Amino acid sequence: MNWKIINNRNDQIKLLISALKLPNFPNELMKQEAVISEYLRDCIHKLTHIEQDDNFLRDNNPVHTRKVMYILRQQLEAVWPAKKSWQLSKFDNDNSKRFDNPLETELIRSKLVTLELLGDISHIGNGFWIPTPIRLIQLPNNEDIALIGGSSTKYASIISGSISQVGLGRVIKKDNISKWALDDKKLWQPYSQWAGWIPKNLSEWTKAQIKQAQEKGASTLYSYDDFEIFISFKSNSNFRTAWIKAIEASDDIPKRGVLLCRTRDKRLSYFLGVFKDGKIIKELPIKDKEILSWLRIGLRNIHGRNLAGRWTEGKLRVYPPLPKPLERIILLHSYKIKTPEETAYYALDEYKGKVEENLKNFGYVFIKK
């Protein structure tokens, strides 16, 4: 028998995409993200379970990041050789951004964090990971069911033979789910519980935070040299930051208002600053990161400033960074990809509308290049 040796990386990736039943992605970054994410799911699932004689799986010990990386590289270094990563740097479709070997340690770690955000795996501390149980989540459109959980798509096919990889997430049409799975209440997780806390009315919630700062804020000793202000009150086209030194914004600060601030020291403490006649008079500390994320969006809405999402073909950049629940929801239909230059979300053309739909409710408008 004549065996054909495939040593062209593009052909190897095409073969992996086909074997994993993944969509035909338009650029290599999405191909890398999809293939490695699916291998990570499968790797962690197999390493943390023991296969029994009757083909059922029993829980085993958590697996450490080092072992996950070792196994992953064993499986995929034929495609992305670690020792020759300098040979693999290339340009993506727009010939402007470079990307590194996807099997580098930090890139694998970022993929693990993203899979945890989606809800497929869980970090239990000290570098150890476990897969989460398979759950089915009824999406708001009532037609699609999200499949969440730390197993490969192949293993999860016992629930449905028709699982679509629409982004990092996996989706099943309700009509294609096995009857036993539909009837098994233990498999189902409420959408709101999976997504996490989202303000029912972001505008009203933000106004309540402002009122709390005005009524319960403590007197401050900060001067304008000590902190920065989130410029929620004027246009911002910078997709990297929207913070400026308070002294530089002193002429633009409303005579009376509440703004999001942060200290300029290494601790980087955040607080709502209460201003009167151009001076800061009170502060209310903000320690919860999710509260902070929602405030950045809510304050821009309150101050009449749109939140911009910028599409460049299949790549979406947003600023300020999304709160975790919003990010989790759009990851069903996109991939979060970090490069040295930026963090962006990549989506196939047919799923851009799904991504936009989940962000428009919170004041996002979309710019297309």
VENCOR-V334221 format. One record per residue. RES is the residue in one small letter. SS is DSSP state (H for helix, E for strand, C for the rest). OMEGA is omega as a letter, one per 40 degrees, with the letter a starting at -180 (* if undefined). Layout:
RES|SS|OMEGA / RES|SS|OMEGA
This chain:
m|C|i / n|C|i / w|C|i / k|C|i / i|C|i / i|C|a / n|C|i / n|C|a / r|H|i / n|H|i / d|H|i / q|H|i / i|H|i / k|H|i / l|H|i / l|H|i / i|H|a / s|H|a / a|H|a / l|C|a / k|C|i / l|C|i / p|C|i / n|C|a / f|C|a / p|C|i / n|C|a / e|H|i / l|H|i / m|H|i / k|H|i / q|H|a / e|H|a / a|H|a / v|H|a / i|H|i / s|H|i / e|H|i / y|H|i / l|H|i / r|H|a / d|H|a / c|H|a / i|H|i / h|H|a / k|H|a / l|H|a / t|C|i / h|E|i / i|E|i / e|E|a / q|C|a / d|C|a / d|C|i / n|C|i / f|C|a / l|E|i / r|E|i / d|E|i / n|C|a / n|C|i / p|C|a / v|E|a / h|E|a / t|H|a / r|H|a / k|H|i / v|H|a / m|H|a / y|H|a / i|H|a / l|H|i / r|H|i / q|H|a / q|H|a / l|H|a / e|C|i / a|C|i / v|C|a / w|C|a / p|C|a / a|H|a / k|H|a / k|H|a / s|H|a / w|H|i / q|H|a / l|H|i / s|C|i / k|E|a / f|E|i / d|C|a / n|C|a / d|C|i / n|C|a / s|C|a / k|C|i / r|E|i / f|E|a / d|C|i / n|C|a / p|C|i / l|C|i / e|C|a / t|H|a / e|H|i / l|H|i / i|H|i / r|H|a / s|H|i / k|H|i / l|H|i / v|H|a / t|H|i / l|H|i / e|H|i / l|H|i / l|H|i / g|C|a / d|C|i / i|E|a / s|E|i / h|E|a / i|E|i / g|E|i / n|C|i / g|C|a / f|E|a / w|E|i / i|E|i / p|E|i / t|C|i / p|C|i / i|C|i / r|E|i / l|E|a / i|E|i / q|E|a / l|C|a / p|C|a / n|C|i / n|C|i / e|C|a / d|E|i / i|E|i / a|E|i / l|E|a / i|E|i / g|C|a / g|C|i / s|C|i / s|C|i / t|H|i / k|H|i / y|H|a / a|H|a / s|C|i / i|C|i / i|C|i / s|C|i / g|C|a / s|C|i / i|C|a / s|E|i / q|E|a / v|C|i / g|C|i / l|C|i / g|C|i / r|E|a / v|E|i / i|E|i / k|E|a / k|H|a / d|H|a / n|H|a / i|C|i / s|C|a / k|H|a / w|H|i / a|H|i / l|H|a / d|H|a / d|C|a / k|H|a / k|H|a / l|H|a / w|E|i / q|C|i / p|C|a / y|H|a / s|H|i / q|H|i / w|H|a / a|H|a / g|C|a / w|C|i / i|C|i / p|C|i / k|C|i / n|C|a / l|H|a / s|H|a / e|H|i / w|H|a / t|H|i / k|H|i / a|H|i / q|H|i / i|H|i / k|H|i / q|H|i / a|H|a / q|H|a / e|H|a / k|H|i / g|C|i / a|E|i / s|E|a / t|C|i / l|C|a / y|C|i / s|C|a / y|C|i / d|C|a / d|C|a / f|E|i / e|E|a / i|E|i / f|E|a / i|C|i / s|C|a / f|C|i / k|C|a / s|C|i / n|C|i / s|C|a / n|C|a / f|C|i / r|C|i / t|C|i / a|C|i / w|E|i / i|E|i / k|E|a / a|H|a / i|H|a / e|H|a / a|H|a / s|C|i / d|C|a / d|C|a / i|C|i / p|C|a / k|C|i / r|E|a / g|E|i / v|E|a / l|E|i / l|E|a / c|E|i / r|E|a / t|E|a / r|C|i / d|C|a / k|C|a / r|C|i / l|C|i / s|C|a / y|E|i / f|E|i / l|E|i / g|E|i / v|E|a / f|E|i / k|E|a / d|C|i / g|C|i / k|E|i / i|E|a / i|E|a / k|E|i / e|E|i / l|E|a / p|E|i / i|E|a / k|C|a / d|C|a / k|H|i / e|H|i / i|H|i / l|H|a / s|H|i / w|H|i / l|H|a / r|H|i / i|H|a / g|H|a / l|H|i / r|H|i / n|H|a / i|H|a / h|C|i / g|C|a / r|C|i / n|C|i / l|E|a / a|E|i / g|E|a / r|E|i / w|E|i / t|E|a / e|C|a / g|C|a / k|E|a / l|E|i / r|E|i / v|E|i / y|C|e / p|C|i / p|C|a / l|C|i / p|C|a / k|H|i / p|H|i / l|H|i / e|H|i / r|H|a / i|H|a / i|H|i / l|H|i / l|H|a / h|H|a / s|C|i / y|E|i / k|E|a / i|E|i / k|E|i / t|C|i / p|C|a / e|C|a / e|C|i / t|E|a / a|E|i / y|E|a / y|E|a / a|C|i / l|C|a / d|H|a / e|H|a / y|H|i / k|H|i / g|H|i / k|H|i / v|H|a / e|H|a / e|H|a / n|H|a / l|H|a / k|H|a / n|C|a / f|C|i / g|C|i / y|E|i / v|E|a / f|E|i / i|E|i / k|E|i / k|C|*
